[in-house]
Amino acid sequence: MGLKPIGDRIVVRREAAEDKTAGGILLPDTAKNKPQKGTVLAVGPGKQKPDGTRAAMQLKVGDKVLFTSWAGDEFKDRAVATEGDILLMHEGDVLCVLG
């Protein structure tokens, strides 16, 4: 994947949606909720401050994150078969890093 985020943006691979409920009921695609968890694939250089320096990013590649449900723009990379969607989002859309 050749995505290189700019500013305070990150690239996240969303986890795949669950295929069945805790009770064992299989879910059709239309009933699946989009997960709000994912893995950071790439990180931008940070937001530029008025003095020309860059603010350090708090996230790094490989972090497991929880993000808001409206976060990011979806991107499908047809060249690479991936599990889950690829999202481009601002670092501020991330709620926390999962341990």
Secondary structure, DSSP 8 states (H G I E B T S, - for coil): ------TTEEEEEE----SB-TT--B--GGG----SEEEEEEE-S--B-TTS-B---S--TT-EEEE-TT-SEEE--TTS--SS-EEEEEGGGEEEEE-
